[in-house]
Amino acid sequence: MRSVYTGALAVSQANGAEIKPLQNNGRLPWDTHELLFAVREPFPSKATGTSIVFGRIRRDKPLIIKSHMPQNGVIFSDGIEADFVSFNSGEIAKISISNSKANLITI
């Protein structure tokens, strides 16, 4: 997310926007109950739009998306294409907060 914030800040400032720096560089606390997501390259073609490019996922507000790709549609996370899930026309993906929690152990 840091690279997304850095790019968005630079583009906004270059276009005259006055933006305050994000608190804690945009990092969420370890015990948060939400996720942030961003589309790295939102490309609006003649046939598609870019209505969802950034957002927050909460327990009461999952991200639900429907595929319109007739074939070869995929979902993958953080640039790891080999770890993809097929996502073709009509399929629906629901991304939500897990009931399981990770524990951070420091020494």
C-alpha positions in Angstrom: 0.0 0.0 0.0 2.9 2.3 0.6 3.7 2.4 -3.1 0.1 3.1 -3.9 -0.1 6.0 -1.5 3.2 7.4 -2.7 2.1 7.4 -6.3 -1.3 8.8 -5.5 0.2 11.6 -3.4 2.7 12.5 -6.1 0.0 12.6 -8.9 -2.4 14.6 -6.7 0.3 17.1 -5.6 1.5 17.5 -9.2 -2.1 18.5 -10.1 -2.3 21.1 -7.3 -4.0 19.2 -4.6 -3.0 19.9 -1.0 -3.0 16.6 0.8 -2.0 15.9 4.4 0.4 13.0 5.0 -1.4 9.8 6.1 -1.2 9.0 9.8 1.5 6.3 10.4 2.3 6.3 6.7 -1.1 4.6 6.1 -0.2 1.5 8.0 -3.0 -0.2 9.9 -2.5 -1.4 13.4 -1.8 -5.2 13.8 -5.0 -5.7 15.7 -7.3 -3.9 13.2 -10.4 -5.6 11.9 -10.2 -4.3 8.4 -8.3 -4.7 5.2 -7.3 -2.1 2.5 -7.3 -2.9 -1.2 -6.1 -1.1 -4.3 -6.1 -1.9 -8.0 -2.5 -1.4 -9.0 -3.3 -0.6 -12.7 -6.9 0.5 -13.1 -7.2 0.5 -16.9 -10.5 1.9 -18.2 -11.0 0.3 -21.7 -13.8 1.1 -24.1 -15.7 -1.9 -22.7 -14.9 -1.7 -19.0 -14.8 0.9 -16.3 -12.8 1.6 -13.2 -15.5 2.1 -10.5 -13.7 0.1 -7.8 -10.0 1.1 -7.4 -9.5 1.5 -3.7 -11.4 0.6 -0.5 -11.8 -0.8 2.9 -13.1 -4.3 3.7 -14.8 -4.7 7.1 -16.7 -7.5 8.8 -20.0 -5.7 7.8 -18.7 -4.6 4.4 -17.0 -7.3 2.4 -15.8 -6.7 -1.2 -18.0 -8.6 -3.6 -17.1 -8.6 -7.3 -18.5 -10.5 -10.3 -16.5 -11.6 -13.3 -17.5 -10.6 -16.8 -14.4 -12.3 -18.4 -15.7 -14.8 -20.9 -12.5 -16.9 -20.5 -9.0 -16.9 -18.8 -10.2 -14.7 -15.9 -8.1 -14.9 -12.8 -7.8 -13.4 -9.3 -4.4 -13.2 -7.7 -2.9 -11.2 -4.8 0.1 -9.0 -4.6 1.6 -9.9 -8.0 1.9 -13.6 -7.4 0.3 -14.8 -10.6 1.2 -18.5 -10.0 -1.1 -18.5 -7.0 -4.2 -17.6 -9.0 -7.9 -18.6 -8.7 -9.9 -19.0 -11.9 -12.5 -16.2 -12.2 -14.6 -16.4 -15.3 -17.9 -14.9 -16.4 -20.7 -15.2 -13.9 -18.4 -16.2 -11.0 -18.6 -14.1 -7.8 -15.8 -13.5 -5.4 -16.5 -12.4 -1.8 -13.4 -11.0 0.1 -14.1 -10.6 3.8 -12.4 -10.5 7.2 -11.5 -14.0 8.5 -12.6 -15.2 11.9 -9.1 -16.6 12.4 -6.4 -14.2 13.6 -2.6 -14.2 13.1 -0.3 -13.5 16.1 2.8 -11.4 15.7 5.6 -12.7 17.9 8.6 -10.5 18.4 11.8 -11.3 20.3 
